[in-house]
Structure formats: structure tokens, C-alpha cells
């Protein structure tokens, strides 16, 4: 019997409307009681270990995080997509898992926050798709209480599939024995990961340091995977059956054929959903990548997409890349669409002030200033209705609603009238402002394009002027 039960939500039930025979694949959700327990390290270690055994491993991340997927992609060698029953949607999650099961030996899904945190939570995903949970418990200062924490994770909700637990930061076999000896017989203890500074991933204000910034990341991942060899996680877990939907049509194929989308992607601007890239590719767009840090010129193209990232860490280098700045200004003056998210929006402003108080001139395409602060300014899933986008180009049953999230430590004073404002999910609190300025669509919100394919196609239409 469950210890407690929150109000039941629709996505806590198992997936229904399954069609025919599904695809079978070993799968686990790696979850924990709280953030900082070591979920990313254990997920990456498992991915690298099984990849080193010659297996194809597909990794997903619950929730909207951008940075953990960079580490997980490095570990697995495969693109990492988000899985979130609200952001991605139940049908979107089902399709992603089905495709992964068709071509993978193992599916790993890193949870978000604590196992039951969020609406929806990692536990909701596990229960909906019947994917067993591997609990990661930071046990460095724990003994018998380990069993109590595990008991709570396992028994809090009825019918939650559970694969077992692993102790993290456990240095000795004796300590591991103390942890496991009080577990009930129906809970598997898969062993321990020792405290190892060589596999500890550094952090900064938005989370872990990006994988591409870590010179020794491959050595760290191989070292982490070596610890898996001493646990009970060397064998593939039991297989789960994943199903698809009949006649699922989420993307208008070739709708963006002939459109050259320039994407700024470097250490300053790297926060972009893998699903957004896949959406644009499937829609037929030609994607052209460039760096605002190292490229002297902006490539030729029809639409400019500047995602979020860490412009505050590279503000001086961005400011000094004068020829690139001038090219972006020229692009804007030609009235071609620019889509900017979070850090990308800060790049468009007049000025950016970093944490040390130093001020840097930015592009000056939007009147306003942004200041970095030590306190978190906003976090959470959000949706927005973009009323300025008419539907004259076709019927769209999803209207103008786009889903996404925001997560930033800066505050911005922008001298423009907002076009609209986002709404937080599930609290329905007012969220970020959205600006339509000349040819620019900009907001602190990160858009999840597949949440509304028709609207996304209109946003990236090369003939549209905002």
C-alpha cells in the first residue's frame, strides 16, 4: 500500500490505445530523492559502459534541461532528446521511445529533480510507460537510514515499477553492506559507486559545465564507466514493450524546403532542444551552423536562430567580433526573420552587464539592457499564445500555443511593449514577456517547436516579417 498519494493526474495511468505489436528494448529511468544525488554521473557511466560493450545506447532526459544532455550525448555517442509528458506530450514521448526501441539495445532516461517532483514527474513517466526505476542514493553520510529512504521511494506510489537501487559516493564494501543489510528482500541492491573526484562534473550557475568545455570529459566518462563494472548493472535490464500510434503526422514534411536557417551554435549559444533541430530538418530546412565567437562573418541564409546559452561568460569576445556583429545587423536590416531565445535575446540588446559589474555593448537590435545576478530570476515550464500569428496559411487545430520553459539568472529592462506573456505550468502564474519587434521574435522562453508544428513552420517561414 502506498504511503501517500497525491491527486491522480491523467498521465499517471499506463499508456493506452496501443497498436499491434510493439518494439521491445531494455530500459531504465535513473532517478533519485533529490537533485545533486548523482543521476547524471550514473546515467552517463551506464551509457558509456554499455556503449563500450558494443551496444547502442539511446539516452533521454526528463524535463527541459539542456546541459545534462550534452554530457549524456558525449557518453552515449547519440543525440539526447527530452522526455516530458507535458512539454513533449504523451504522443511525442511515445513516438520517441518507440523509435529508440526499434534501433537500440538499451534506453536510459535520466530523471529530473527528485523522483516524484514536478507535474509531471519522473515517476509519472515511469508509470505511464511501465519503465522500471533505478534509484540513485547519495549515501556518503548515511547508514541504516538508506533503507528508509529507499522504502519511501519504492512504496510512495502503488504500482510504480522499480528495478532497484545503487549507492553513490560509497567508499567501502563494509559501508555498502551497512546500506544493503536493512533493505527488504524485494528491493535489489546493485552495489556502489565510490567517491571519485576524477569523475565529479564541475558546475556553474545554470548547472553543470558544458561537455564541450571539459578537456578531459572522455577520460572522466571512461573512469565513471569502470565503476559500473563492479556493480550489478553490467547486464541489460529486462525489456519493455513500446508502442507507436497509427497515422501519426506531427511534421509537415518539406514545408521549409528551400529555407536556409542559420543557427548560432558555440560555447556562448548552445541551449537548443535536439527535437527542434530534428523538426527543422524533417521540415526540409537547410541548417547552417556558425559561431558568434570565432566566425568572422555570418553565413548567407534566410532565417537566423539564436538559442540561449552563456553570453555573459563570453561577452567581451562577442563584443570584439565586430565583423560578425555587423553582419547580423545587416541581416536584420534586410528584414529577414530572427528568432532569439533567452541568452540569444540578451545578445540582441544594447548592453549586457556581467556578474562582476562590467558592461558590454551587444548588437543593439532591441532597445534595452540586461544585468546578470546571483539570484535565480526564473525557472519552469511555460506556454504562450502568440496572437500575432494568424492562421491564414492553413488550419491549425493547436492554435497559436507554443510550449517551452525558461531558466535564467539575468534580469532585462527592454524598452518595448511586449506582444504577449507566457504562463507557467502548472501554477498558471504569469511568466516571461514575448517581444515582436520589426523582424525579431524574442523572449526568455525557450520554444519546444514540435509542441505546435504548424505554428513553428509559420515562425520559420522565410517570407514572414514579424
SVG drawing of the C-alpha trace seen along z (x, -y; Angstrom):
<svg xmlns="http://www.w3.org/2000/svg" viewBox="-9 -52 51 63">
<polyline fill="none" stroke="black" stroke-width="0.4" points="0.0,0.0 1.3,-3.4 2.4,-5.7 0.8,-8.7 -0.9,-9.6 -1.1,-13.0 -4.2,-13.8 -4.1,-11.5 -3.2,-13.0 -4.1,-11.7 -0.5,-10.7 -0.1,-8.6 -2.1,-5.8 -0.4,-3.5 -0.4,-4.4 -3.5,-3.2 -4.6,-3.0 -1.7,-0.7 -1.5,0.5 -0.3,4.0 3.0,5.5 5.4,3.1 9.1,2.8 11.0,4.5 14.0,2.9 15.8,2.9 15.1,-0.4 15.6,-2.2 14.7,-5.5 17.5,-6.8 16.0,-8.8 16.9,-10.0 15.3,-11.5 16.7,-15.0 18.9,-16.9 22.6,-16.5 22.4,-12.8 24.5,-11.8 21.8,-11.0 23.8,-12.5 27.0,-10.8 25.4,-7.3 23.4,-7.7 26.5,-8.8 28.5,-6.0 25.9,-3.4 25.7,-4.8 29.5,-4.8 29.9,-1.3 27.3,0.4 28.5,-1.6 32.0,-0.2 30.5,3.3 29.4,2.6 25.8,1.8 23.7,-1.0 22.5,-3.2 19.9,-5.9 19.6,-8.3 16.8,-10.7 16.4,-13.5 13.2,-14.1 12.4,-17.8 13.7,-20.7 17.4,-20.7 20.0,-21.5 23.3,-20.9 22.9,-17.3 22.0,-16.1 25.4,-17.4 27.2,-15.2 24.9,-12.2 25.4,-12.7 29.1,-12.5 28.7,-9.4 26.4,-7.5 27.5,-8.9 23.9,-9.6 21.6,-12.6 19.7,-13.1 16.1,-14.2 13.8,-15.4 11.0,-13.2 8.3,-15.1 4.6,-14.2 3.7,-17.9 6.4,-19.6 6.8,-16.9 3.3,-15.5 2.2,-11.9 2.1,-11.1 5.5,-12.8 7.1,-10.7 5.5,-7.6 7.0,-8.1 10.4,-9.0 10.6,-5.8 9.2,-3.6 11.8,-4.8 14.6,-4.4 13.4,-0.9 13.4,0.1 17.1,-0.6 18.7,-0.4 20.0,2.2 19.3,0.1 17.3,-3.0 18.4,-5.1 16.3,-8.0 17.7,-10.5 15.1,-11.8 14.6,-15.4 14.9,-16.7 13.5,-14.0 11.6,-11.0 8.1,-12.5 8.9,-16.1 7.2,-18.1 4.0,-18.0 4.5,-15.7 7.3,-13.9 9.8,-11.2 7.6,-8.7 4.7,-9.7 6.8,-8.8 7.9,-5.5 4.3,-4.5 2.8,-5.7 5.3,-3.6 5.9,-0.9 9.7,-1.6 11.5,-0.4 13.2,-2.9 16.8,-2.7 17.2,-4.7 20.5,-6.6 21.0,-7.4 23.8,-9.7 24.9,-7.7 28.1,-9.4 26.9,-10.3 24.2,-7.6 23.9,-4.1 20.6,-2.4 18.6,-5.5 19.5,-4.4 16.9,-1.7 14.2,-4.1 14.8,-6.5 14.7,-3.6 11.5,-2.2 9.9,-5.6 10.8,-5.8 9.5,-2.3 6.3,-2.4 5.2,-6.0 3.1,-5.2 1.4,-1.9 2.3,0.0 5.5,-2.0 7.9,0.3 11.2,0.4 14.5,2.0 16.5,1.5 19.0,-1.0 22.6,-1.9 24.6,-3.7 26.6,-6.7 29.7,-8.1 30.2,-4.9 33.8,-4.1 34.0,-0.7 32.4,2.7 31.7,2.5 29.7,-0.7 27.8,0.9 27.0,3.8 25.6,1.5 23.4,-0.2 22.0,3.0 21.5,5.1 18.3,3.3 16.7,3.4 13.6,5.6 14.1,8.7 12.1,7.4 14.4,4.5 17.6,5.2 20.8,3.5 23.0,3.2 26.2,2.1 28.1,-1.2 29.8,-4.0 32.8,-5.2 33.6,-8.9 35.9,-9.7 36.9,-13.3 38.1,-12.5 34.5,-11.8 33.0,-14.8 31.5,-17.2 32.0,-20.9 29.0,-23.2 28.2,-26.9 25.0,-29.0 22.9,-27.2 24.0,-23.7 26.9,-21.5 29.7,-22.9 29.0,-22.1 30.6,-19.0 32.5,-20.8 34.2,-22.9 35.7,-19.9 39.0,-18.9 39.1,-15.5 35.4,-14.6 36.1,-11.3 38.6,-10.2 36.1,-11.1 33.3,-9.1 35.6,-6.1 36.6,-6.3 33.0,-6.5 32.1,-3.5 34.8,-1.5 32.9,-1.7 29.8,-0.2 31.9,2.9 32.0,3.6 28.2,3.3 25.2,5.4 24.4,3.2 26.6,4.8 23.8,6.9 21.0,5.4 17.8,4.9 14.5,6.6 12.9,5.4 10.0,3.1 7.5,3.0 7.0,-0.3 4.2,-1.1 3.5,-3.6 0.4,-5.3 -1.4,-4.8 -1.1,-7.6 0.9,-9.9 1.6,-13.1 3.4,-15.7 5.6,-17.4 4.6,-18.9 7.4,-17.3 9.3,-19.6 7.3,-22.7 10.5,-24.6 12.3,-23.2 14.4,-26.0 14.7,-27.8 18.3,-28.3 18.2,-28.5 21.3,-29.9 21.8,-28.6 24.4,-30.2 25.9,-27.3 29.0,-27.6 30.0,-27.8 28.1,-31.1 24.9,-29.9 24.3,-26.1 20.9,-25.7 18.7,-24.2 16.5,-21.1 17.6,-18.2 13.9,-17.9 14.0,-21.5 16.9,-20.6 15.2,-17.4 11.9,-19.2 13.6,-21.8 15.5,-19.0 12.3,-17.0 10.5,-20.1 13.2,-20.3 15.1,-23.3 18.8,-23.6 20.6,-24.2 23.8,-26.3 25.7,-26.5 28.1,-29.3 29.9,-30.7 29.4,-34.2 32.7,-33.8 35.1,-32.6 33.5,-33.2 34.4,-36.5 31.2,-36.6 27.6,-35.4 26.8,-32.8 24.2,-33.5 20.7,-32.5 17.0,-33.2 16.3,-32.9 18.6,-33.5 18.0,-31.3 20.0,-32.4 19.4,-30.0 20.2,-30.5 23.4,-29.8 26.1,-31.7 26.7,-35.1 27.7,-36.6 30.7,-34.3 31.9,-35.3 30.6,-38.9 34.0,-40.5 34.7,-38.1 31.3,-38.6 31.7,-42.3 35.1,-42.3 33.9,-40.1 33.0,-43.3 32.6,-41.9 30.2,-39.2 28.2,-41.8 27.9,-44.0 26.8,-41.0 24.0,-40.3 22.9,-43.9 22.9,-43.9 20.9,-40.6 18.4,-42.4 18.2,-45.5 17.3,-43.2 14.1,-42.4 14.8,-38.7 13.3,-36.8 15.4,-36.5 14.3,-34.1 16.1,-34.6 15.7,-32.7 16.9,-33.7 20.7,-34.3 20.1,-34.9 17.7,-37.7 20.4,-39.3 22.8,-39.3 20.3,-41.4 20.1,-44.1 22.1,-47.3 24.1,-46.2 24.9,-43.2 26.4,-43.6 28.1,-40.5 28.4,-39.4 31.4,-41.5 29.6,-44.6 31.5,-45.0 29.3,-46.4 29.5,-45.1 27.9,-46.5 25.8,-44.0 24.0,-44.1 21.7,-47.0 18.8,-45.5 16.4,-45.7 16.4,-48.7 17.2,-47.5 19.8,-46.3 20.3,-43.0 22.1,-42.5 23.4,-39.2 22.5,-38.5 23.4,-35.8 19.8,-35.0 17.7,-32.8 15.3,-35.0 13.0,-32.4 12.6,-28.7 9.9,-26.4 7.8,-25.0 5.7,-27.6 3.3,-28.0 2.4,-31.1 -0.4,-32.1 1.1,-34.1 -1.9,-36.1 0.0,-38.0 0.4,-34.8 -2.7,-34.4 -3.7,-31.1 -4.3,-32.2 -1.8,-29.7 -3.9,-26.7 -6.0,-25.2 -4.1,-24.6 -6.1,-22.7 -3.4,-23.6 -4.0,-27.3 -1.0,-29.6 0.0,-27.8 3.7,-27.0 5.2,-25.2 8.7,-25.5 10.5,-26.6 12.7,-29.3 15.7,-29.2 17.9,-32.3 19.8,-34.4 19.6,-37.7 17.0,-40.5 16.3,-42.6 14.8,-46.0 13.5,-46.2 12.1,-49.4 9.4,-47.7 5.8,-46.9 5.5,-43.1 3.4,-41.3 2.2,-38.8 3.3,-36.9 3.9,-33.3 2.0,-31.3 3.8,-28.9 2.7,-25.2 1.1,-24.0 0.8,-27.1 -0.7,-29.4 1.5,-32.2 2.4,-34.9 5.8,-34.2 8.1,-35.8 7.3,-38.6 7.5,-37.9 8.6,-40.6 7.8,-41.1 10.0,-43.9 10.3,-44.5 11.6,-41.1 12.6,-39.8 10.7,-37.3 12.4,-37.2 11.8,-36.0 13.4,-34.5 11.3,-31.4 12.9,-28.5 10.5,-27.2 9.8,-23.5 8.9,-23.6 7.3,-20.1 4.7,-21.2 3.0,-23.1 4.3,-22.1 2.1,-24.4 3.0,-27.4 6.7,-26.5 6.5,-26.4 5.0,-29.9 7.6,-31.2 10.4,-29.9 8.7,-31.0 11.4,-33.0 8.8,-35.3 7.3,-36.2 8.0,-39.6 7.1,-39.9"/>
</svg>
